[in-house]
């Protein structure tokens, strides 16, 4: 079990909640995208599945990274107040994720370490040539077009929540 350096502040918990909603929306979109890609190209299912498994792992790792930051950060309201969009959060979890962050999380969370190992094992199996045409054709699928609009709408809604709630709300 990991130790907490401080009780997470309300803003950190709010940012985590909003990002989890985004994660759930992306995961739902990914399921639809995978179905649409395979629908027209069942012979490419193995290549498609590798690609989508990697995406699932990346999303899950981002969530664990954010949990780690929430649980191991100070209660500095200003730092958490700087996360006013999903892209801010995403950037911190990727470009802003340092070697010390990575080592600490791997050492404290065996599930995260296992996901990172699986990612490294799957990367060489990606076959971009096998995916190009299936993805292009899936882009015209009405089910995927609707799912894309839904994800864009959810992203706008969540970005507004982050931007409009720079200070924590009572009871949030």
C-alpha positions in Angstrom: 0.0 0.0 0.0 1.3 3.4 -0.9 1.7 6.2 1.7 0.3 9.6 1.1 2.5 12.6 1.8 -0.5 14.8 2.4 -4.3 14.6 2.2 -5.2 15.5 -1.4 -6.7 18.9 -1.7 -10.2 19.4 -3.1 -8.9 20.8 -6.4 -6.6 17.8 -7.0 -9.5 15.4 -6.4 -11.7 17.5 -8.7 -9.1 17.4 -11.5 -8.8 13.6 -11.0 -12.5 13.1 -11.2 -12.8 15.2 -14.4 -9.9 13.3 -16.0 -11.4 10.0 -15.0 -14.6 11.0 -16.8 -12.5 11.8 -19.8 -10.7 8.5 -19.5 -14.1 6.7 -19.5 -15.2 8.6 -22.6 -12.0 7.8 -24.4 -12.2 4.2 -23.5 -15.8 4.0 -24.8 -14.7 5.7 -28.0 -11.8 3.3 -28.4 -14.2 0.4 -28.2 -16.3 1.8 -31.0 -13.3 2.7 -33.1 -11.9 -0.8 -32.7 -15.3 -2.4 -33.7 -15.5 -0.1 -36.8 -12.0 -0.9 -37.9 -12.4 -4.6 -37.5 -15.9 -4.5 -39.1 -14.4 -3.9 -42.6 -11.1 -5.7 -42.1 -11.6 -8.9 -40.0 -8.4 -10.3 -41.4 -6.5 -7.5 -39.7 -8.0 -8.2 -36.3 -4.7 -9.3 -34.7 -2.8 -6.1 -35.8 -5.8 -3.9 -34.8 -6.0 -5.6 -31.4 -2.3 -4.9 -30.7 -2.8 -1.2 -31.5 -5.9 -0.9 -29.3 -4.3 -2.8 -26.4 -1.5 -0.3 -26.5 -4.0 2.6 -26.4 -5.8 1.0 -23.5 -2.5 0.6 -21.6 -1.5 4.2 -22.3 -4.9 5.5 -21.0 -4.7 3.3 -17.9 -1.1 4.5 -17.2 -2.2 8.1 -17.5 -4.9 7.4 -14.9 -2.4 5.8 -12.5 0.0 8.6 -13.0 -2.7 11.1 -12.1 -3.7 9.1 -9.0 0.0 9.1 -8.0 0.3 12.9 -8.4 -2.9 13.4 -6.4 -1.8 11.1 -3.6 1.8 12.3 -3.4 1.5 16.0 -4.1 1.4 18.9 -1.7 -1.9 20.6 -1.0 -0.7 23.5 -3.1 -3.9 24.9 -4.5 -2.1 27.1 -7.1 -0.4 24.1 -8.7 -3.6 22.2 -9.1 -5.3 25.4 -10.2 -3.1 25.5 -13.3 -4.9 22.4 -14.7 -7.6 24.3 -16.5 -8.0 21.9 -19.5 -7.7 18.3 -20.3 -4.6 19.1 -22.4 -2.9 20.6 -19.4 -3.5 17.4 -17.4 -2.4 15.3 -20.4 0.7 17.3 -20.9 1.7 16.9 -17.2 1.1 13.2 -17.4 3.2 12.7 -20.5 5.7 15.5 -21.4 5.9 16.7 -17.7 6.4 13.1 -16.4 10.0 12.8 -15.3 12.3 10.0 -14.6 11.9 10.4 -10.9 8.1 10.3 -11.3 8.4 7.1 -13.4 10.8 5.3 -11.0 8.7 6.2 -8.0 5.4 5.0 -9.5 7.0 1.8 -10.8 8.4 1.0 -7.4 5.2 1.8 -5.6 2.7 0.2 -8.0 3.3 -3.2 -9.4 0.3 -2.9 -11.7 1.8 0.2 -13.3 5.1 -1.6 -13.6 3.4 -4.6 -15.3 1.6 -2.2 -17.7 4.9 -0.6 -18.7 6.4 -4.0 -19.3 3.5 -5.0 -21.5 3.7 -1.7 -23.4 7.4 -2.4 -24.2 6.6 -5.9 -25.3 3.8 -4.8 -27.6 5.5 -1.8 -29.3 7.5 -3.9 -31.7 4.4 -5.7 -32.8 2.7 -2.6 -34.2 2.2 -2.9 -38.0 1.3 0.6 -39.3 1.0 -0.7 -42.9 -1.7 -3.2 -41.8 -3.6 -0.5 -40.1 -3.6 2.4 -42.5 -6.4 1.4 -44.8 -8.7 -0.1 -42.1 -8.4 3.2 -40.1 -9.0 5.3 -43.2 -12.2 3.3 -44.1 -13.4 3.3 -40.5 -13.3 7.1 -40.6 -16.4 7.1 -42.8 -18.4 4.7 -40.6 -21.6 6.5 -39.3 -21.2 4.8 -35.9 -17.7 6.2 -35.6 -18.7 9.7 -36.8 -21.3 9.8 -34.0 -18.9 8.5 -31.4 -16.4 11.1 -32.5 -18.9 13.9 -32.1 -19.9 12.5 -28.7 -16.3 12.4 -27.5 -15.7 15.9 -28.8 -18.8 17.1 -26.9 -17.7 15.4 -23.7 -14.3 16.9 -24.0 -15.7 20.4 -24.4 -17.9 19.8 -21.4 -15.1 18.6 -19.2 -12.8 21.4 -20.4 -15.4 23.9 -19.3 -15.7 22.2 -15.9 -11.9 22.5 -15.4 -11.8 26.1 -16.7 -14.7 27.4 -14.7 -13.8 25.7 -11.4 -10.3 27.0 -10.7 -11.3 27.2 -7.1 -12.8 24.1 -5.5 -16.6 24.1 -5.0 -18.1 23.3 -1.7 -18.8 19.6 -1.5 -17.1 18.8 -4.8 
